[in-house]
């Protein structure tokens, strides 16, 4: 049973879900098999803390069917029935979490039974639920369409030969389609920009033309935000669309669930990063503001975890803007939101970076000792920072030794990808930098030009500063 789908699914359940599932499997409406109840109880007691032998099928079988000889087929049936019961339970929980789904189902049931008064009562309740919906992301319009469609189908069964109010159903379907087309196009373009996919956007042109000609579409938040996402990635004059997106994100932030907001913040951040890569320094402050807003809104958490990459990016942006006090507070305040497996190493690396940027080299070196050297990227970054510190402190013997071991480390490691060239170039130019006193002015200018012309390199700005 240890590698079964049943155990994998059961271990995903929270304590509250297990309590509710007990009621579910004990209800004759949902389950009429006593062996399923017994198997559930056994897993409740042993699944999370059991040793492998406690989950042996024969041992579990003996608990479910005392005094019976083991039957593999019978055991498989019990496991299968419980697995399907858990699936049904989770589906029901998801269904109950969306009031509109049950409202729509009731509308359908009353329509099919031809109960006009009860249908109209259900329709009123569904329309009130729609009006009370806080979120109006793309799927909201699908829900609105489904309600309107039920109204049309009911009227069509009573009155034939008229349009019977199809306009509103059609409008909601159009909004759902357009908003989702823009959303998925934006996601596809984002993947394309990092080289993860090829993309054909021919299908998008007529939709963009329609929205450009019919401006009323842009009064709908779910259409407008993704329209500007697409435009800022698609057209050369992208800045006005970025500004519109930022404005809409603030005005309509309460209309989108956190997961949807996260996508919008990521689109805006990616735009800033592309501009920063094009040497447009203004966007450093803009990206920093987006991160600050996102932290306040809680959009960067995934199951309560802030990724180490976001943590590092926020620190790097803050240090680049010399927001040292804010960064120090951020490093401390958000440490607890890091994944526990990388928490200490990420915390010490970013503290080391803060101390390095504020010229507290001794403190920086102390924190570098707290970095997990089994993490290759952490190791590369730590060695790079330590090399810069040794240079600043004029500790040349340790620096020469570090550069040798650093180079050997890079050659030993497999699958470094583009990082290999970036760091080997850093080591190469660091060695040349150490010889700068022996260079003529002409040789120094040539070295500067060589560094400037090298694309694949870390610490380019720092190297050029040291040659100045």
ChimeraX attribute file (.defattr): number of C-alpha atoms within 10 A of each C-alpha:
attribute: neighborCount
match mode: 1-to-1
recipient: residues
	/A:1	18
	/A:2	15
	/A:3	8
	/A:4	10
	/A:5	13
	/A:6	19
	/A:7	17
	/A:8	14
	/A:9	12
	/A:10	19
	/A:11	14
	/A:12	10
	/A:13	14
	/A:14	10
	/A:15	10
	/A:16	8
	/A:17	15
	/A:18	17
	/A:19	12
	/A:20	13
	/A:21	18
	/A:22	14
	/A:23	11
	/A:24	18
	/A:25	22
	/A:26	16
	/A:27	12
	/A:28	10
	/A:29	8
	/A:30	13
	/A:31	15
	/A:32	12
	/A:33	14
	/A:34	13
	/A:35	20
	/A:36	22
	/A:37	19
	/A:38	19
	/A:39	20
	/A:40	24
	/A:41	14
	/A:42	16
	/A:43	19
	/A:44	17
	/A:45	10
	/A:46	12
	/A:47	19
	/A:48	11
	/A:49	10
	/A:50	11
	/A:51	11
	/A:52	10
	/A:53	12
	/A:54	17
	/A:55	19
	/A:56	12
	/A:57	18
	/A:58	17
	/A:59	12
	/A:60	20
	/A:61	24
	/A:62	13
	/A:63	15
	/A:64	21
	/A:65	16
	/A:66	10
	/A:67	9
	/A:68	10
	/A:69	10
	/A:70	16
	/A:71	12
	/A:72	11
	/A:73	9
	/A:74	13
	/A:75	19
	/A:76	14
	/A:77	13
	/A:78	20
	/A:79	22
	/A:80	15
	/A:81	17
	/A:82	23
	/A:83	21
	/A:84	12
	/A:85	18
	/A:86	22
	/A:87	14
	/A:88	14
	/A:89	18
	/A:90	15
	/A:91	12
	/A:92	11
	/A:93	13
	/A:94	11
	/A:95	13
	/A:96	12
	/A:97	11
	/A:98	10
	/A:99	13
	/A:100	23
	/A:101	17
	/A:102	14
	/A:103	20
	/A:104	21
	/A:105	15
	/A:106	17
	/A:107	27
	/A:108	22
	/A:109	15
	/A:110	20
	/A:111	21
	/A:112	13
	/A:113	11
	/A:114	14
	/A:115	13
	/A:116	14
	/A:117	10
	/A:118	16
	/A:119	22
	/A:120	16
	/A:121	12
	/A:122	21
	/A:123	22
	/A:124	14
	/A:125	16
	/A:126	24
	/A:127	16
	/A:128	12
	/A:129	14
	/A:130	20
	/A:131	10
	/A:132	9
	/A:133	13
	/A:134	13
	/A:135	17
	/A:136	17
	/A:137	21
	/A:138	25
	/A:139	17
	/A:140	19
	/A:141	22
	/A:142	18
	/A:143	19
	/A:144	22
	/A:145	22
	/A:146	20
	/A:147	23
	/A:148	24
	/A:149	21
	/A:150	20
	/A:151	21
	/A:152	19
	/A:153	16
	/A:154	22
	/A:155	17
	/A:156	15
	/A:157	11
	/A:158	9
	/A:159	12
	/A:160	9
	/A:161	6
	/A:162	9
	/A:163	11
	/A:164	14
	/A:165	14
	/A:166	15
	/A:167	12
	/A:168	14
	/A:169	20
	/A:170	14
	/A:171	14
	/A:172	21
	/A:173	21
	/A:174	16
	/A:175	21
	/A:176	22
	/A:177	18
	/A:178	23
	/A:179	25
	/A:180	18
	/A:181	20
	/A:182	25
	/A:183	21
	/A:184	13
	/A:185	22
	/A:186	24
	/A:187	16
	/A:188	18
	/A:189	21
	/A:190	20
	/A:191	14
	/A:192	13
	/A:193	13
	/A:194	8
	/A:195	9
	/A:196	11
	/A:197	11
	/A:198	11
	/A:199	11
	/A:200	9
	/A:201	11
	/A:202	8
	/A:203	10
	/A:204	14
	/A:205	9
	/A:206	10
	/A:207	16
	/A:208	16
	/A:209	10
	/A:210	12
	/A:211	16
	/A:212	13
	/A:213	10
	/A:214	10
	/A:215	11
	/A:216	10
	/A:217	19
	/A:218	16
	/A:219	9
	/A:220	15
	/A:221	21
	/A:222	28
	/A:223	23
	/A:224	21
	/A:225	25
	/A:226	26
	/A:227	26
	/A:228	23
	/A:229	27
	/A:230	26
	/A:231	20
	/A:232	23
	/A:233	21
	/A:234	13
	/A:235	10
	/A:236	8
	/A:237	11
	/A:238	16
	/A:239	14
	/A:240	12
	/A:241	19
	/A:242	22
	/A:243	14
	/A:244	15
	/A:245	24
	/A:246	18
	/A:247	13
	/A:248	16
	/A:249	19
	/A:250	10
	/A:251	11
	/A:252	15
	/A:253	17
	/A:254	14
	/A:255	17
	/A:256	20
	/A:257	14
	/A:258	17
	/A:259	13
	/A:260	15
	/A:261	22
	/A:262	19
	/A:263	16
	/A:264	23
	/A:265	21
	/A:266	17
	/A:267	22
	/A:268	22
	/A:269	20
	/A:270	16
	/A:271	21
	/A:272	23
	/A:273	17
	/A:274	13
	/A:275	15
	/A:276	15
	/A:277	11
	/A:278	9
	/A:279	11
	/A:280	12
	/A:281	12
	/A:282	11
	/A:283	18
	/A:284	21
	/A:285	15
	/A:286	16
	/A:287	23
	/A:288	21
	/A:289	16
	/A:290	19
	/A:291	23
	/A:292	13
	/A:293	14
	/A:294	18
	/A:295	14
	/A:296	10
	/A:297	15
	/A:298	16
	/A:299	22
	/A:300	23
	/A:301	18
	/A:302	12
	/A:303	7
	/A:304	13
	/A:305	14
	/A:306	20
	/A:307	18
	/A:308	19
	/A:309	10
	/A:310	14
	/A:311	21
	/A:312	17
	/A:313	16
	/A:314	21
	/A:315	24
	/A:316	18
	/A:317	19
	/A:318	23
	/A:319	19
	/A:320	14
	/A:321	12
	/A:322	14
	/A:323	12
	/A:324	17
	/A:325	11
	/A:326	12
	/A:327	20
	/A:328	17
	/A:329	11
	/A:330	15
	/A:331	20
	/A:332	11
	/A:333	10
	/A:334	14
	/A:335	19
	/A:336	15
	/A:337	17
	/A:338	20
	/A:339	15
	/A:340	12
	/A:341	8
	/A:342	14
	/A:343	17
	/A:344	16
	/A:345	21
	/A:346	25
	/A:347	23
	/A:348	22
	/A:349	25
	/A:350	24
	/A:351	22
	/A:352	27
	/A:353	26
	/A:354	25
	/A:355	20
	/A:356	19
	/A:357	15
	/A:358	13
	/A:359	13
	/A:360	14
	/A:361	21
	/A:362	13
	/A:363	15
	/A:364	24
	/A:365	21
	/A:366	14
	/A:367	20
	/A:368	24
	/A:369	14
	/A:370	15
	/A:371	23
	/A:372	19
	/A:373	15
	/A:374	8
	/A:375	11
	/A:376	14
	/A:377	13
	/A:378	17
	/A:379	18
	/A:380	18
	/A:381	17
	/A:382	21
	/A:383	19
	/A:384	19
	/A:385	20
	/A:386	21
	/A:387	23
	/A:388	18
	/A:389	20
	/A:390	18
	/A:391	19
	/A:392	13
	/A:393	12
	/A:394	11
	/A:395	12
	/A:396	14
	/A:397	10
	/A:398	13
	/A:399	21
	/A:400	17
	/A:401	11
	/A:402	18
	/A:403	20
	/A:404	11
	/A:405	13
	/A:406	20
	/A:407	15
	/A:408	11
	/A:409	14
	/A:410	17
	/A:411	12
	/A:412	10
	/A:413	10
	/A:414	9
	/A:415	8
	/A:416	13
	/A:417	8
	/A:418	10
	/A:419	16
	/A:420	18
	/A:421	16
	/A:422	17
	/A:423	22
	/A:424	19
	/A:425	20
	/A:426	20
	/A:427	21
	/A:428	13
	/A:429	19
	/A:430	21
	/A:431	14
	/A:432	15
	/A:433	19
	/A:434	14
	/A:435	10
	/A:436	16
	/A:437	10
	/A:438	11
	/A:439	13
	/A:440	10
	/A:441	11
	/A:442	9
	/A:443	12
	/A:444	18
	/A:445	14
	/A:446	12
	/A:447	19
	/A:448	19
	/A:449	12
	/A:450	12
	/A:451	19
	/A:452	14
	/A:453	9
	/A:454	12
	/A:455	12
	/A:456	16
	/A:457	21
	/A:458	18
	/A:459	16
	/A:460	18
	/A:461	11
	/A:462	10
	/A:463	18
	/A:464	15
	/A:465	10
	/A:466	13
	/A:467	12
	/A:468	8
